[in-house]
Structures are given as C-alpha cells and as structure tokens.
C-alpha cells in the first residue's frame, strides 16, 4: 500500500534532528574517535614539517582520520571529501569543532597524507590502541590468575588464529599481449617527445609502424576465443615492434636527445618497459608462462602475481599478508609484494603470540 504525503517537506534549515542537536555516543565514528590516541602521535607527525617555513599543515587527526574514512568506506579521494562534507559524524571524527558546509580540505591532500603517514606509523598507532585496551582488562586477567593459583580449574584464555591473505591491487587483469601493447604505446609517446627538439637536425622521424601494430593487436584481442598458436604469433609480433621502438629511442639519444625532455613518469616507465621486454622475450623463446619477479603492470611494477589456489580466483595480484588474531585483535606479522610460504614462519609466529599479548611484536615490513 502506498499513501501520498500531503504535508509538504520542510526546508533544510528546519529539518529536525533525531538526537536533539547532539551527537550520539553510540555512533561508530564517535566510538572509533575515542579509541585512537590522536594526541600521542601529534608531535611525531609535526616533525615532518618546518617550524617556520611553509603554509600551516593540516592536523594529524584530520590527516589520519581522512585516510581511515577513505579505507573504511572504500571510496575515491573526491568521494571521501564529499562524504565528509555531508556527514557531521565524519567531521567530528577528523577533529572539527562544529559542522560546516564547505569541505575542510581538498581531495588532492590525500596524496600527501599517504606519503607522510607510512606503515610504520600505522603499526605504532595500532600497538598503542591494543595496549590501552589490554590495560583495561588487566583486572580480569589478575582474577583468573588468582583462581589458577588456588588450584581451581580455569578455562582456556582464548585462541590464536593465523592466516595469510592477499590485498588485491587496483589494476587491469594482465595478459602478455595486453602488457606488450601498452608498452608499445608508451614507447611511441616517448619517441614523440624525444624527437621534438631534434626536428631541425633530423629530417625524418623514426618509423614506429604504430597503425600496423595496433591492427595486429586488435585482430587477436577482439576475438572471444584465441588459440595458443594465434596468441603466440601475436605476442611475437608485438615483441618485434617493441624492440624496434626501443632501438629508435637509443638512436635518438645518440643523436642528441636528452631524457630530461621526458617526465618523471615516462623515465620510470621506460626502465620498466625494458625489463618487461626482457621477461616477455625470455618467456616467448623458452615457451613458458612464468619468470622470476614478473612484472604485470607498467604503472605499478612492484605488484606480483600471488598464487592462491582458490576456485574462482586461482591467482591474485597485490601484496601478500600474514596476520595473527589474538583476543579479537588482529596484528600484521608480515607483508610482502613477493610471494612467500607462510608455513615457514608459523612456529616463530606462534611463539610471539602464544602469551596473551604480553609482548606485541612490530610486524616485519
């Protein structure tokens, strides 16, 4: 049943709040704000800035709080700022004294926040939070110890859970043909930039065969089912085009072109492309599909394929994590972009966590 509301909606300024103008103490953002020791790390964060030069930086609570909101909601940088602008609980979480309609910061600031607040600082904050919570439960632990001394039976203190997982990276699913095509396109752009200052000296621009190479790529990429021979032949052609482009880049450099004409991103990409060519050429010649430290993304060359063995996703691309869960507290034991066998350090991991958080280890990065 549907009934049309006859009474018109009030304007936004007359909208009644259910909590009579006060924040609810049971809100998840209010509870989380009380758990995080903001003031304890304010001085350490302030050491990253000059005391006299530069514009005033955003406070540590605003920087860390904004990053936590982004990861908690799983939104983009711009959407995170919009969520903060619209939600008064999020504004309280990042340290504002009152609600304001204007965004408290630009979305581009999140890039600087991620550079300043690294994994080591996050682990320190996590350790501080857990230590504070453990101190609150010390009285209960002492009572259990007293019962044990009297000879009375005591239940198990808890359980330790060890697990390994992968944090998937936000990249396009990699294929050998796709990576080579992307590398070819990037080398063509690099050739264009290197040739610009040499137009007077060099009459003819180095040929790249970009139109033919693109047609050869699309001929195979658009097919729903590609045979092994077709894919191998297409990869071989793209390798030839990429080798030709890399040779043209070397010729331009010898002719007087400078890498200073390239952006920092293009310089890094050129070094990555050279490694990609060596890996793909080696796999093509040896007819294999694996190579040590295989590159699967030109923009993020540190990402490696992680074999998980799952039915839906046998291979994931991202950082592999080894975590420990003790008394509902989760600790990061090891993180690595390279694949590793978590069973090799199970004994050491158990020894560190078998006591009830008596010693909280720093995760090895």
Order of alpha helices (4+ residues) and beta strands (2+ residues): alpha-alpha-alpha-alpha-alpha-alpha-alpha-alpha-beta-alpha-alpha-alpha-alpha-beta-beta-beta-alpha
